[in-house]
Amino acid sequence: MNSTPQHHDAEAAARAANSPLVRDFGLLITSATRLEQRIDSALRRECGISHTMLEVLILLCRRSGEEISQRQLADGLTLTSSGTTRLIDRMEEAGLVRRVPSPGDRRVALVEPTAEGRTALLGAAAVHARVVEEFFVGPLTADDYTRLTGALAAIDRALREDTG
């Protein structure tokens, strides 16, 4: 039996890498990533927009007539300010959104959906719902789905409360 410090470190590292917490959290991340990829792929193929673009349209259309700044979009999407600017640039070029100056502060650009953007949202929402139903809801019993969404809400609340 090899009892060198390197062997001990290798065994300790293997135990840490195979711990139930690491495995379970990895399963959550892997599943979420795969679902995101399925949604994005279906949206690109069937609607010509990315999942992130759909998220922008959802944020813009959620409250009809409410003005949203690029900064608010960046916060809602967890993107950097420059990443949001590039995304809005692409969406504006595609005719999905338009920037308008804020009446209260000319330095602030507000973003609003165009008629084409609202139409794109409707088609993309149907594709999104179909993929989510198939791969997020479908594999679970109704009770398991209720427990899962309740658990995810509890995790989200804990993370929002602990902002430090």
Backbone torsions as a table, in degrees:
resi	resn	phi	psi	omega
1	MET	NA	133.8	-177.8
2	ASN	-89.5	119.0	-178.3
3	SER	-118.9	32.7	176.9
4	THR	-72.1	158.7	176.9
5	PRO	-56.8	-34.8	179.6
6	GLN	-66.2	-40.0	178.9
7	HIS	-64.9	-43.3	178.3
8	HIS	-61.1	-43.7	178.4
9	ASP	-63.3	-39.6	179.6
10	ALA	-64.4	-41.9	178.3
11	GLU	-66.1	-42.2	179.2
12	ALA	-64.6	-40.4	179.1
13	ALA	-65.2	-40.3	178.7
14	ALA	-63.9	-41.6	177.5
15	ARG	-62.2	-43.8	179.9
16	ALA	-64.0	-43.5	-178.3
17	ALA	-67.3	-26.0	-178.6
18	ASN	-102.0	11.6	-178.4
19	SER	-66.6	149.8	179.3
20	PRO	-57.9	-37.5	179.6
21	LEU	-64.3	-44.4	178.3
22	VAL	-63.1	-45.7	-179.4
23	ARG	-62.4	-46.7	-176.8
24	ASP	-66.3	-43.4	178.6
25	PHE	-65.7	-39.1	176.6
26	GLY	-60.4	-38.0	177.5
27	LEU	-63.0	-42.3	177.1
28	LEU	-60.6	-49.7	-177.8
29	ILE	-64.9	-44.8	-180.0
30	THR	-62.7	-44.0	179.4
31	SER	-63.7	-45.1	179.5
32	ALA	-62.6	-41.9	179.8
33	THR	-64.9	-44.1	179.4
34	ARG	-64.7	-39.7	177.9
35	LEU	-65.1	-43.5	176.5
36	GLU	-57.2	-43.8	179.4
37	GLN	-64.7	-40.0	177.7
38	ARG	-62.4	-45.9	-179.9
39	ILE	-62.4	-49.0	-177.7
40	ASP	-60.6	-44.1	-179.8
41	SER	-61.9	-45.9	179.9
42	ALA	-64.5	-41.0	179.8
43	LEU	-65.3	-43.9	179.2
44	ARG	-62.9	-44.3	-177.3
45	ARG	-68.2	-45.3	-171.6
46	GLU	-95.1	-22.5	-173.8
47	CYS	-125.2	-13.1	-179.8
48	GLY	74.3	18.7	176.5
49	ILE	-131.2	159.1	178.1
50	SER	-86.8	166.6	176.5
51	HIS	-62.8	-38.2	178.8
52	THR	-63.9	-38.6	176.2
53	MET	-62.9	-40.2	176.2
54	LEU	-61.3	-42.2	178.8
55	GLU	-59.2	-40.1	176.4
56	VAL	-61.7	-48.1	-178.9
57	LEU	-61.7	-38.1	177.3
58	ILE	-61.6	-48.2	179.8
59	LEU	-61.0	-39.4	-178.2
60	LEU	-73.2	-31.7	-175.0
61	CYS	-97.1	-8.1	-175.3
62	ARG	-57.7	-44.6	177.9
63	ARG	-122.1	99.3	-175.8
64	SER	-54.5	128.7	177.0
65	GLY	87.0	-9.2	179.4
66	GLU	-79.8	133.6	-178.4
67	GLU	-84.8	136.9	-179.0
68	ILE	-129.1	130.0	178.7
69	SER	-85.4	163.2	176.0
70	GLN	-61.3	-34.8	179.7
71	ARG	-63.2	-43.8	177.8
72	GLN	-63.0	-38.9	177.3
73	LEU	-63.4	-44.6	179.7
74	ALA	-58.3	-43.8	179.0
75	ASP	-64.2	-43.0	-178.5
76	GLY	-68.9	-26.3	-177.8
77	LEU	-100.8	-4.3	-173.3
78	THR	52.2	45.6	173.9
79	LEU	-109.9	160.6	173.0
80	THR	-72.2	163.6	178.2
81	SER	-60.5	-43.0	-179.5
82	SER	-70.1	-35.6	176.6
83	GLY	-64.0	-40.1	177.9
84	THR	-65.9	-42.1	179.0
85	THR	-59.1	-46.2	179.4
86	ARG	-63.8	-41.1	178.6
87	LEU	-62.4	-47.3	179.5
88	ILE	-64.6	-36.7	175.1
89	ASP	-56.7	-48.1	-179.5
90	ARG	-64.2	-40.4	-179.4
91	MET	-69.3	-35.0	177.7
92	GLU	-67.5	-42.4	177.2
93	GLU	-61.4	-33.3	179.5
94	ALA	-81.6	-4.2	178.3
95	GLY	81.0	15.3	-176.5
96	LEU	-87.1	-29.8	-179.2
97	VAL	-138.9	167.0	171.3
98	ARG	-141.0	149.8	175.6
99	ARG	-94.6	138.9	176.1
100	VAL	-133.7	145.4	179.2
101	PRO	-68.6	145.4	176.9
102	SER	-73.4	131.0	178.5
103	PRO	-62.4	-28.8	-177.7
104	GLY	-86.3	-22.8	-176.5
105	ASP	-154.2	106.6	-175.7
106	ARG	-63.2	-18.2	179.4
107	ARG	-76.8	-16.0	-176.7
108	VAL	-98.1	128.0	175.2
109	ALA	-97.2	126.1	173.8
110	LEU	-93.1	152.7	179.5
111	VAL	-119.6	134.3	177.2
112	GLU	-135.6	150.8	179.0
113	PRO	-75.6	148.9	172.1
114	THR	-89.9	173.5	175.0
115	ALA	-59.2	-39.3	178.2
116	GLU	-64.8	-36.9	178.0
117	GLY	-65.5	-41.1	178.9
118	ARG	-66.5	-38.6	176.9
119	THR	-64.4	-42.6	177.9
120	ALA	-61.4	-39.9	178.3
121	LEU	-59.3	-44.3	-178.1
122	LEU	-61.1	-45.2	178.4
123	GLY	-67.5	-42.6	-178.3
124	ALA	-69.1	-34.4	179.6
125	ALA	-63.4	-36.7	178.4
126	ALA	-67.1	-41.6	178.1
127	VAL	-65.1	-46.4	179.2
128	HIS	-56.9	-48.3	-178.7
129	ALA	-61.2	-40.4	-179.2
130	ARG	-63.2	-45.1	-178.5
131	VAL	-68.7	-42.2	179.3
132	VAL	-63.8	-42.5	178.2
133	GLU	-60.8	-43.8	-176.6
134	GLU	-68.5	-43.4	-169.9
135	PHE	-108.9	-15.0	-179.5
136	PHE	-107.7	-41.5	-178.0
137	VAL	-92.8	-47.6	-172.7
138	GLY	-54.9	-42.2	-177.5
139	PRO	-70.1	-8.5	-174.2
140	LEU	-110.7	153.5	168.8
141	THR	-72.2	163.9	179.2
142	ALA	-59.8	-41.2	179.0
143	ASP	-65.3	-42.9	178.6
144	ASP	-63.7	-39.2	179.1
145	TYR	-63.4	-43.6	178.6
146	THR	-62.6	-42.7	177.9
147	ARG	-64.9	-42.3	-179.8
148	LEU	-61.9	-49.7	-177.8
149	THR	-67.4	-34.1	175.0
150	GLY	-64.6	-42.2	179.1
151	ALA	-65.9	-42.8	178.6
152	LEU	-63.5	-38.5	176.8
153	ALA	-63.8	-39.6	178.5
154	ALA	-65.2	-41.5	177.7
155	ILE	-63.3	-44.4	179.6
156	ASP	-60.9	-44.1	178.1
157	ARG	-59.9	-45.2	-179.3
158	ALA	-61.7	-40.7	-180.0
159	LEU	-69.6	-35.9	178.4
160	ARG	-70.4	-36.1	-179.2
161	GLU	-72.0	-33.8	-178.4
162	ASP	-98.9	77.8	-177.0
163	THR	-83.2	-0.8	-178.8
164	GLY	-84.3	NA	NA
